[in-house]
Amino acid sequence: MNALTPAAARPAQLAARPQSGAALLIGLALLGLLTVLGIAGMQAAAVELLMAGNEQARQRAFEAAEAGIEQALAATAFDVDPDAAATAYDDPAAIEPMPLPGHGTPIEGCDGDPGQPQVHCEYFVRFDQAAGAVLMPGMDPAAGLRAYHFVVDSAGVAARGARSEHVQSFHVVGPAGLLQDCIAGLGPCILAPATPPVRTTWRQRGAD
């Protein structure tokens, strides 16, 4: 029977200690790595959730602005008086006047921005003085009709400060002398079209 003496067993015990220390260091390193990966994953998920929420708010603002345009085009009468937009725009005589926030028509179905209750979804309709009332291609001059051009400025807002501003131009066919009579004070300035408005150009303000 071969029994190890205490003196002979001591070197084996000393040799096992470095191995146990290395395993502990490797385990701690792996645990640290998993912790870092877990934190990075949580941060990435939080950023992606924030980006998804921002995109959703931006899309809601875009749709609200489009809804404002649809509501404006659904009107049955339009004012051709150049001074009609004096209180709703900063400079109505400018080629492209800017609408004044808070002076437009509220957009139905738009909740706005709960963080900014003073900001509203609204649209503005103005007679396009630069385009005026003109003969369109194919329009018979003897018919006594003209195409009256208008512009819709629509602003949609949503949560997280999302805002989208759209500009839609359109024209409506009406009597040739309506604008002149309105400016001279000889007749009404309201154009009640018998046909739907015809869209011309659309753009998103501030977008390239």
Secondary structure as the mmCIF struct_conf table of DSSP 4:
data_model
#
loop_
_struct_conf.conf_type_id
_struct_conf.id
_struct_conf.beg_label_comp_id
_struct_conf.beg_label_asym_id
_struct_conf.beg_label_seq_id
_struct_conf.end_label_comp_id
_struct_conf.end_label_asym_id
_struct_conf.end_label_seq_id
HELX_RH_AL_P HELX_RH_AL_P1 PRO A 6 LEU A 73
TURN_TY1_P TURN_TY1_P1 ALA A 74 ALA A 74
BEND BEND1 THR A 76 THR A 76
STRN STRN1 PHE A 78 ASP A 79
HELX_RH_3T_P HELX_RH_3T_P1 PRO A 82 ALA A 85
TURN_TY1_P TURN_TY1_P2 ALA A 86 ALA A 88
STRN STRN2 TYR A 89 TYR A 89
BEND BEND2 ASP A 90 ASP A 90
TURN_TY1_P TURN_TY1_P3 PRO A 92 ALA A 93
BEND BEND3 ALA A 94 GLU A 96
HELX_LH_PP_P HELX_LH_PP_P1 PRO A 97 MET A 98
STRN STRN3 PRO A 99 PRO A 99
HELX_LH_PP_P HELX_LH_PP_P2 LEU A 100 LEU A 100
TURN_TY1_P TURN_TY1_P4 PRO A 101 GLY A 102
BEND BEND4 HIS A 103 GLY A 104
STRN STRN4 THR A 105 PRO A 106
HELX_LH_PP_P HELX_LH_PP_P3 ILE A 107 ILE A 107
TURN_TY1_P TURN_TY1_P5 GLU A 108 GLY A 109
TURN_TY1_P TURN_TY1_P6 PRO A 114 GLY A 115
TURN_TY1_P TURN_TY1_P7 PRO A 117 GLN A 118
STRN STRN5 GLU A 122 PHE A 127
TURN_TY1_P TURN_TY1_P8 GLN A 129 ALA A 131
STRN STRN6 ALA A 133 VAL A 134
HELX_LH_PP_P HELX_LH_PP_P4 LEU A 135 MET A 136
TURN_TY1_P TURN_TY1_P9 PRO A 137 GLY A 138
HELX_RH_3T_P HELX_RH_3T_P2 PRO A 141 ALA A 143
TURN_TY1_P TURN_TY1_P10 GLY A 144 GLY A 144
STRN STRN7 LEU A 145 VAL A 157
HELX_RH_3T_P HELX_RH_3T_P3 ALA A 159 GLY A 161
STRN STRN8 ARG A 163 PRO A 175
TURN_TY1_P TURN_TY1_P11 ALA A 176 GLY A 177
HELX_RH_AL_P HELX_RH_AL_P2 LEU A 178 ALA A 184
TURN_TY1_P TURN_TY1_P12 GLY A 185 GLY A 185
BEND BEND5 LEU A 186 GLY A 187
STRN STRN9 ILE A 190 LEU A 191
BEND BEND6 ALA A 194 THR A 195
STRN STRN10 VAL A 198 GLN A 204
TURN_TY1_P TURN_TY1_P13 ARG A 205 GLY A 206
#
